[in-house]
């Protein structure tokens, strides 16, 4: 039996994407989606999850160019856990979605139609690991 690690999310970007290039020249873009969770019962607070997304290579370039804060997008990918040592030497763990496909669900400024789908059937190169060197100012490493 094969293992399956696949997730499909629809949400809005909480900020403009952060596009970068690794030291080896590979494009990588990070962004966060606000995804509403179905609410049962009377209590309606805390029904939004904030999920970190990482896109690589051509998909990273497209995300950095076209996505903006507030845009509604569908992202399909896989969940990944990783750890890193912060500036104080403390081990931090991160759970994020590595994007494989992205579909813009709304018209953006300068776009003719919604529903544009970008696909990237590539994973980050095995010898490259994304290192978060943004200098942690909060407990969130993204």
C-alpha positions in Angstrom: 0.0 0.0 0.0 1.4 3.4 -1.0 1.6 6.3 1.4 -0.3 9.5 0.6 0.6 13.0 1.6 -1.7 15.5 -0.2 -3.6 18.6 0.9 -5.9 20.9 -1.0 -6.6 24.4 0.6 -8.7 27.4 -0.4 -7.9 30.6 1.4 -6.8 34.2 1.2 -3.3 35.5 1.4 -2.6 37.3 4.6 0.2 39.3 3.1 2.1 39.7 -0.2 4.3 36.7 -1.0 8.0 36.8 -0.1 10.0 35.7 -3.2 13.7 34.8 -2.8 16.4 32.9 -4.6 18.5 30.2 -2.9 22.3 30.4 -3.0 22.1 27.9 -5.8 19.8 30.1 -7.8 16.5 28.3 -7.2 13.4 30.5 -6.9 11.4 30.0 -3.6 8.3 31.9 -2.5 6.6 31.8 0.8 3.2 33.0 1.7 0.5 32.4 4.3 -3.1 31.4 3.7 -6.0 32.2 6.0 -8.3 29.2 5.6 -11.7 29.1 7.3 -12.7 26.0 9.2 -16.3 24.8 9.3 -17.9 25.7 12.5 -20.2 23.5 14.5 -22.2 24.4 17.5 -22.7 27.9 18.9 -19.1 29.0 19.4 -17.9 30.8 16.2 -14.5 32.2 17.3 -11.1 30.9 16.2 -12.5 29.3 13.1 -9.6 30.4 10.8 -6.3 28.5 10.4 -3.2 30.3 9.1 -1.2 27.9 7.0 2.3 28.5 5.6 2.9 27.7 1.9 6.2 27.3 0.1 6.5 27.2 -3.7 9.6 26.3 -5.6 11.0 27.0 -9.1 8.6 28.2 -11.8 5.6 28.1 -9.5 7.5 30.3 -7.0 8.1 32.8 -9.7 4.4 32.9 -10.7 3.3 33.2 -7.1 5.7 36.1 -6.4 4.6 37.9 -9.5 0.8 37.5 -9.5 -0.3 36.8 -5.9 -1.2 39.7 -3.6 -2.5 40.1 -0.1 -6.2 39.3 0.1 -6.3 37.1 -3.1 -8.4 33.9 -3.0 -6.4 31.0 -4.2 -6.5 27.2 -4.2 -3.2 25.4 -3.4 -2.6 21.7 -3.8 0.5 20.2 -2.3 2.0 18.1 0.5 2.6 18.7 4.2 6.2 18.9 5.4 7.7 19.2 8.8 11.2 20.6 9.3 13.3 22.0 12.0 15.9 24.7 12.3 17.9 26.4 15.0 16.9 30.0 15.6 19.4 32.9 16.4 19.4 32.0 20.1 20.3 28.4 19.2 16.9 27.0 20.2 15.4 24.2 18.0 12.2 25.3 16.2 9.8 23.1 14.3 7.8 24.3 11.3 4.9 22.6 9.5 4.2 24.0 6.0 2.6 23.0 2.7 5.0 22.5 -0.2 2.9 23.7 -3.2 2.6 21.6 -6.3 -0.3 23.5 -8.0 -1.9 26.9 -7.5 -5.1 28.2 -9.0 -6.1 31.9 -8.7 -9.8 32.0 -7.9 -10.5 35.7 -8.3 -9.6 38.2 -10.9 -6.6 40.3 -9.9 -5.6 43.7 -11.1 -4.3 43.3 -14.7 -5.7 39.8 -15.1 -8.4 39.0 -17.7 -9.9 35.9 -16.0 -9.9 34.1 -12.7 -9.2 30.4 -12.6 -5.7 30.6 -14.0 -3.9 27.4 -12.9 -0.2 27.2 -12.4 1.4 23.8 -11.9 4.8 22.8 -10.8 5.4 19.0 -10.7 8.8 19.5 -9.1 10.0 19.3 -5.6 12.9 21.3 -4.2 16.2 19.8 -5.3 17.3 17.1 -2.9 20.6 18.9 -2.1 18.9 22.2 -1.3 17.1 23.0 1.9 15.3 26.2 2.6 17.0 28.0 5.5 14.9 30.7 7.2 17.4 33.5 7.8 14.8 36.2 8.3 15.7 36.8 11.9 12.9 35.7 14.2 11.2 38.7 15.7 8.3 36.5 16.9 7.6 32.9 17.7 6.4 32.4 14.1 9.3 31.4 11.8 7.4 32.4 8.6 
